[in-house]
Amino acid sequence: MPMKDRIDAHGALHHIIIRGIERKVIFKDSQDYSNFLSRLRNVLTETKTPCFAWTLMTRRLKAESKGNNGG
């Protein structure tokens, strides 16, 4: 079940988790990792959203970002 939306307070830190459905692999090879990082970089640049750290694992992604929407 998805979580409810949270208030995006300006400057709030967000812990982001993406997991494969039923714990399935979401990154199969180095090209998958590169493709995802390229797309992530584009989104972060376009939205001017800072991302302080990320970890890509075969079955999940974890990241720390700072909200900039202002609630």
N, CA, C and O atoms as CSV, one atom per row, in Angstrom:
chain,resi,resn,atom,element,x,y,z
A,1,MET,N,N,0.843,-1.173,0.000
A,1,MET,CA,C,0.000,0.000,0.000
A,1,MET,C,C,0.889,1.237,0.000
A,1,MET,O,O,1.792,1.346,0.829
A,2,PRO,N,N,0.647,2.171,-0.917
A,2,PRO,CA,C,1.455,3.385,-0.973
A,2,PRO,C,C,1.249,4.257,0.266
A,2,PRO,O,O,0.183,4.254,0.881
A,3,MET,N,N,2.284,4.993,0.608
A,3,MET,CA,C,2.174,5.921,1.732
A,3,MET,C,C,1.403,7.162,1.293
A,3,MET,O,O,1.349,7.486,0.107
A,4,LYS,N,N,0.817,7.839,2.251
A,4,LYS,CA,C,0.112,9.087,1.969
A,4,LYS,C,C,1.138,10.181,1.647
A,4,LYS,O,O,2.289,10.125,2.081
A,5,ASP,N,N,0.685,11.177,0.874
A,5,ASP,CA,C,1.558,12.305,0.562
A,5,ASP,C,C,1.952,13.025,1.844
A,5,ASP,O,O,1.177,13.105,2.797
A,6,ARG,N,N,3.158,13.538,1.845
A,6,ARG,CA,C,3.644,14.310,2.980
A,6,ARG,C,C,3.793,15.759,2.560
A,6,ARG,O,O,3.929,16.075,1.378
A,7,ILE,N,N,3.765,16.616,3.539
A,7,ILE,CA,C,3.975,18.036,3.266
A,7,ILE,C,C,5.431,18.230,2.889
A,7,ILE,O,O,6.325,17.735,3.575
A,8,ASP,N,N,5.673,18.946,1.805
A,8,ASP,CA,C,7.035,19.215,1.349
A,8,ASP,C,C,7.443,20.596,1.840
A,8,ASP,O,O,7.350,21.575,1.098
A,9,ALA,N,N,7.892,20.677,3.082
A,9,ALA,CA,C,8.334,21.938,3.647
A,9,ALA,C,C,9.638,22.360,2.987
A,9,ALA,O,O,10.521,21.535,2.750
A,10,HIS,N,N,9.751,23.633,2.698
A,10,HIS,CA,C,10.954,24.162,2.067
A,10,HIS,C,C,12.170,23.807,2.915
A,10,HIS,O,O,12.229,24.127,4.102
A,11,GLY,N,N,13.137,23.142,2.290
A,11,GLY,CA,C,14.380,22.799,2.967
A,11,GLY,C,C,14.349,21.507,3.762
A,11,GLY,O,O,15.356,21.136,4.365
A,12,ALA,N,N,13.216,20.812,3.778
A,12,ALA,CA,C,13.132,19.556,4.523
A,12,ALA,C,C,13.959,18.477,3.827
A,12,ALA,O,O,14.009,18.415,2.598
A,13,LEU,N,N,14.603,17.634,4.620
A,13,LEU,CA,C,15.342,16.504,4.061
A,13,LEU,C,C,14.384,15.349,3.814
A,13,LEU,O,O,13.486,15.088,4.615
A,14,HIS,N,N,14.584,14.664,2.699
A,14,HIS,CA,C,13.744,13.535,2.337
A,14,HIS,C,C,14.613,12.296,2.142
A,14,HIS,O,O,15.626,12.331,1.443
A,15,HIS,N,N,14.199,11.209,2.771
A,15,HIS,CA,C,14.847,9.913,2.580
A,15,HIS,C,C,14.003,9.186,1.537
A,15,HIS,O,O,12.838,8.875,1.784
A,16,ILE,N,N,14.588,8.918,0.378
A,16,ILE,CA,C,13.857,8.343,-0.749
A,16,ILE,C,C,14.265,6.881,-0.909
A,16,ILE,O,O,15.451,6.551,-0.924
A,17,ILE,N,N,13.270,6.020,-1.026
A,17,ILE,CA,C,13.526,4.594,-1.231
A,17,ILE,C,C,12.704,4.124,-2.422
A,17,ILE,O,O,11.499,4.366,-2.487
A,18,ILE,N,N,13.355,3.458,-3.357
A,18,ILE,CA,C,12.677,2.836,-4.496
A,18,ILE,C,C,13.051,1.358,-4.457
A,18,ILE,O,O,14.230,1.009,-4.393
A,19,ARG,N,N,12.047,0.501,-4.496
A,19,ARG,CA,C,12.309,-0.943,-4.451
A,19,ARG,C,C,11.653,-1.630,-5.630
A,19,ARG,O,O,10.628,-1.174,-6.137
A,20,GLY,N,N,12.246,-2.728,-6.063
A,20,GLY,CA,C,11.646,-3.543,-7.098
A,20,GLY,C,C,10.397,-4.242,-6.565
A,20,GLY,O,O,10.357,-4.645,-5.402
A,21,ILE,N,N,9.392,-4.383,-7.401
A,21,ILE,CA,C,8.171,-5.077,-7.009
A,21,ILE,C,C,8.517,-6.523,-6.671
A,21,ILE,O,O,9.241,-7.188,-7.413
A,22,GLU,N,N,7.998,-6.996,-5.560
A,22,GLU,CA,C,8.265,-8.353,-5.073
A,22,GLU,C,C,9.764,-8.625,-4.943
A,22,GLU,O,O,10.224,-9.750,-5.138
A,23,ARG,N,N,10.508,-7.582,-4.613
A,23,ARG,CA,C,11.965,-7.661,-4.423
A,23,ARG,C,C,12.711,-8.111,-5.679
A,23,ARG,O,O,13.778,-8.720,-5.600
A,24,LYS,N,N,12.136,-7.801,-6.825
A,24,LYS,CA,C,12.787,-8.174,-8.082
A,24,LYS,C,C,13.889,-7.175,-8.420
A,24,LYS,O,O,13.885,-6.038,-7.947
A,25,VAL,N,N,14.821,-7.618,-9.237
A,25,VAL,CA,C,15.956,-6.795,-9.664
A,25,VAL,C,C,15.453,-5.620,-10.506
A,25,VAL,O,O,14.633,-5.797,-11.406
A,26,ILE,N,N,15.953,-4.419,-10.204
A,26,ILE,CA,C,15.606,-3.257,-11.027
A,26,ILE,C,C,16.809,-2.740,-11.818
A,26,ILE,O,O,16.640,-2.025,-12.805
A,27,PHE,N,N,18.009,-3.094,-11.390
A,27,PHE,CA,C,19.220,-2.740,-12.126
A,27,PHE,C,C,19.914,-4.047,-12.508
A,27,PHE,O,O,20.479,-4.722,-11.649
A,28,LYS,N,N,19.874,-4.404,-13.786
A,28,LYS,CA,C,20.407,-5.695,-14.226
A,28,LYS,C,C,21.891,-5.659,-14.570
A,28,LYS,O,O,22.590,-6.664,-14.438
A,29,ASP,N,N,22.376,-4.477,-15.019
A,29,ASP,CA,C,23.780,-4.391,-15.417
A,29,ASP,C,C,24.254,-2.945,-15.288
A,29,ASP,O,O,23.488,-2.062,-14.904
A,30,SER,N,N,25.512,-2.720,-15.611
A,30,SER,CA,C,26.081,-1.378,-15.454
A,30,SER,C,C,25.395,-0.356,-16.354
A,30,SER,O,O,25.351,0.827,-16.015
A,31,GLN,N,N,24.867,-0.782,-17.479
A,31,GLN,CA,C,24.143,0.144,-18.358
A,31,GLN,C,C,22.859,0.634,-17.689
A,31,GLN,O,O,22.493,1.800,-17.841
A,32,ASP,N,N,22.173,-0.239,-16.953
A,32,ASP,CA,C,20.981,0.173,-16.209
A,32,ASP,C,C,21.334,1.229,-15.167
A,32,ASP,O,O,20.627,2.226,-15.024
A,33,TYR,N,N,22.434,1.009,-14.438
A,33,TYR,CA,C,22.872,1.986,-13.445
A,33,TYR,C,C,23.188,3.325,-14.110
A,33,TYR,O,O,22.749,4.372,-13.634
A,34,SER,N,N,23.933,3.297,-15.186
A,34,SER,CA,C,24.323,4.530,-15.894
A,34,SER,C,C,23.105,5.262,-16.431
A,34,SER,O,O,23.009,6.485,-16.322
A,35,ASN,N,N,22.173,4.513,-17.013
A,35,ASN,CA,C,20.960,5.118,-17.556
A,35,ASN,C,C,20.177,5.809,-16.451
A,35,ASN,O,O,19.737,6.946,-16.623
A,36,PHE,N,N,19.998,5.142,-15.323
A,36,PHE,CA,C,19.252,5.734,-14.219
A,36,PHE,C,C,19.949,6.982,-13.693
A,36,PHE,O,O,19.298,8.003,-13.468
A,37,LEU,N,N,21.261,6.917,-13.495
A,37,LEU,CA,C,21.993,8.075,-12.980
A,37,LEU,C,C,21.924,9.259,-13.932
A,37,LEU,O,O,21.853,10.405,-13.490
A,38,SER,N,N,21.943,8.996,-15.228
A,38,SER,CA,C,21.814,10.058,-16.212
A,38,SER,C,C,20.446,10.736,-16.115
A,38,SER,O,O,20.348,11.963,-16.132
A,39,ARG,N,N,19.397,9.924,-16.013
A,39,ARG,CA,C,18.047,10.479,-15.889
A,39,ARG,C,C,17.872,11.222,-14.573
A,39,ARG,O,O,17.245,12.281,-14.531
A,40,LEU,N,N,18.427,10.667,-13.498
A,40,LEU,CA,C,18.356,11.338,-12.196
A,40,LEU,C,C,19.061,12.686,-12.246
A,40,LEU,O,O,18.539,13.684,-11.750
A,41,ARG,N,N,20.247,12.715,-12.845
A,41,ARG,CA,C,20.997,13.969,-12.971
A,41,ARG,C,C,20.177,15.013,-13.726
A,41,ARG,O,O,20.132,16.175,-13.323
A,42,ASN,N,N,19.528,14.607,-14.819
A,42,ASN,CA,C,18.709,15.543,-15.605
A,42,ASN,C,C,17.556,16.108,-14.790
A,42,ASN,O,O,17.301,17.312,-14.828
A,43,VAL,N,N,16.857,15.252,-14.052
A,43,VAL,CA,C,15.722,15.713,-13.244
A,43,VAL,C,C,16.195,16.647,-12.137
A,43,VAL,O,O,15.590,17.695,-11.909
A,44,LEU,N,N,17.270,16.278,-11.450
A,44,LEU,CA,C,17.773,17.121,-10.369
A,44,LEU,C,C,18.235,18.477,-10.892
A,44,LEU,O,O,18.024,19.499,-10.240
A,45,THR,N,N,18.863,18.490,-12.059
A,45,THR,CA,C,19.324,19.746,-12.655
A,45,THR,C,C,18.141,20.618,-13.072
A,45,THR,O,O,18.114,21.813,-12.777
A,46,GLU,N,N,17.163,20.021,-13.756
A,46,GLU,CA,C,15.998,20.782,-14.231
A,46,GLU,C,C,15.178,21.358,-13.083
A,46,GLU,O,O,14.641,22.460,-13.195
A,47,THR,N,N,15.080,20.626,-11.990
A,47,THR,CA,C,14.263,21.086,-10.862
A,47,THR,C,C,15.081,21.816,-9.795
A,47,THR,O,O,14.532,22.286,-8.798
A,48,LYS,N,N,16.395,21.907,-10.010
A,48,LYS,CA,C,17.303,22.550,-9.053
A,48,LYS,C,C,17.151,21.948,-7.661
A,48,LYS,O,O,17.126,22.664,-6.660
A,49,THR,N,N,17.052,20.626,-7.616
A,49,THR,CA,C,16.892,19.899,-6.363
A,49,THR,C,C,18.225,19.286,-5.954
A,49,THR,O,O,18.802,18.512,-6.717
A,50,PRO,N,N,18.726,19.616,-4.765
A,50,PRO,CA,C,19.976,19.011,-4.323
A,50,PRO,C,C,19.758,17.572,-3.875
A,50,PRO,O,O,18.761,17.256,-3.226
A,51,CYS,N,N,20.689,16.717,-4.223
A,51,CYS,CA,C,20.693,15.334,-3.764
A,51,CYS,C,C,22.044,15.119,-3.084
A,51,CYS,O,O,23.088,15.209,-3.730
A,52,PHE,N,N,22.022,14.840,-1.798
A,52,PHE,CA,C,23.249,14.775,-1.014
A,52,PHE,C,C,23.941,13.425,-1.074
A,52,PHE,O,O,25.165,13.343,-0.970
A,53,ALA,N,N,23.163,12.371,-1.241
A,53,ALA,CA,C,23.752,11.034,-1.277
A,53,ALA,C,C,22.781,10.077,-1.934
A,53,ALA,O,O,21.566,10.267,-1.875
A,54,TRP,N,N,23.327,9.045,-2.563
A,54,TRP,CA,C,22.481,7.992,-3.105
A,54,TRP,C,C,23.264,6.698,-3.107
A,54,TRP,O,O,24.495,6.686,-3.144
A,55,THR,N,N,22.516,5.608,-3.065
A,55,THR,CA,C,23.085,4.275,-3.144
A,55,THR,C,C,22.224,3.475,-4.102
A,55,THR,O,O,21.013,3.362,-3.914
A,56,LEU,N,N,22.844,2.924,-5.120
A,56,LEU,CA,C,22.123,2.061,-6.055
A,56,LEU,C,C,22.522,0.623,-5.762
A,56,LEU,O,O,23.702,0.272,-5.774
A,57,MET,N,N,21.522,-0.194,-5.501
A,57,MET,CA,C,21.733,-1.613,-5.276
A,57,MET,C,C,20.900,-2.369,-6.305
A,57,MET,O,O,20.013,-1.789,-6.932
A,58,THR,N,N,21.172,-3.625,-6.478
A,58,THR,CA,C,20.489,-4.405,-7.505
A,58,THR,C,C,18.976,-4.303,-7.400
A,58,THR,O,O,18.290,-4.200,-8.417
A,59,ARG,N,N,18.448,-4.330,-6.181
A,59,ARG,CA,C,17.002,-4.367,-5.984
A,59,ARG,C,C,16.407,-3.084,-5.420
A,59,ARG,O,O,15.195,-3.013,-5.215
A,60,ARG,N,N,17.231,-2.065,-5.163
A,60,ARG,CA,C,16.676,-0.833,-4.599
A,60,ARG,C,C,17.614,0.355,-4.766
A,60,ARG,O,O,18.795,0.222,-5.085
A,61,LEU,N,N,17.021,1.525,-4.533
A,61,LEU,CA,C,17.752,2.791,-4.529
A,61,LEU,C,C,17.415,3.485,-3.223
A,61,LEU,O,O,16.269,3.453,-2.775
A,62,LYS,N,N,18.393,4.100,-2.623
A,62,LYS,CA,C,18.166,4.972,-1.472
A,62,LYS,C,C,18.850,6.293,-1.773
A,62,LYS,O,O,19.951,6.326,-2.322
A,63,ALA,N,N,18.184,7.384,-1.406
A,63,ALA,CA,C,18.753,8.705,-1.671
A,63,ALA,C,C,18.335,9.679,-0.583
A,63,ALA,O,O,17.321,9.475,0.086
A,64,GLU,N,N,19.113,10.734,-0.406
A,64,GLU,CA,C,18.802,11.829,0.505
A,64,GLU,C,C,18.742,13.096,-0.320
A,64,GLU,O,O,19.697,13.454,-1.009
A,65,SER,N,N,17.607,13.769,-0.240
A,65,SER,CA,C,17.405,14.988,-1.021
A,65,SER,C,C,16.794,16.055,-0.142
A,65,SER,O,O,16.289,15.773,0.945
A,66,LYS,N,N,16.845,17.279,-0.623
A,66,LYS,CA,C,16.292,18.398,0.120
A,66,LYS,C,C,15.132,18.993,-0.653
A,66,LYS,O,O,15.272,19.328,-1.829
A,67,GLY,N,N,13.990,19.127,0.000
A,67,GLY,CA,C,12.806,19.681,-0.669
A,67,GLY,C,C,12.981,21.157,-0.988
A,67,GLY,O,O,13.613,21.903,-0.241
A,68,ASN,N,N,12.410,21.557,-2.106
A,68,ASN,CA,C,12.484,22.974,-2.468
A,68,ASN,C,C,11.152,23.495,-2.994
A,68,ASN,O,O,11.108,24.542,-3.640
A,69,ASN,N,N,10.064,22.772,-2.723
A,69,ASN,CA,C,8.758,23.189,-3.234
A,69,ASN,C,C,8.072,24.212,-2.364
A,69,ASN,O,O,7.199,24.934,-2.844
A,70,GLY,N,N,8.433,24.298,-1.112
A,70,GLY,CA,C,7.840,25.308,-0.252
A,70,GLY,C,C,6.461,24.975,0.274
A,70,GLY,O,O,5.675,25.878,0.561
A,71,GLY,N,N,6.148,23.682,0.408
A,71,GLY,CA,C,4.955,23.260,1.101
A,71,GLY,C,C,3.735,23.225,0.308
A,71,GLY,O,O,2.673,22.876,0.824
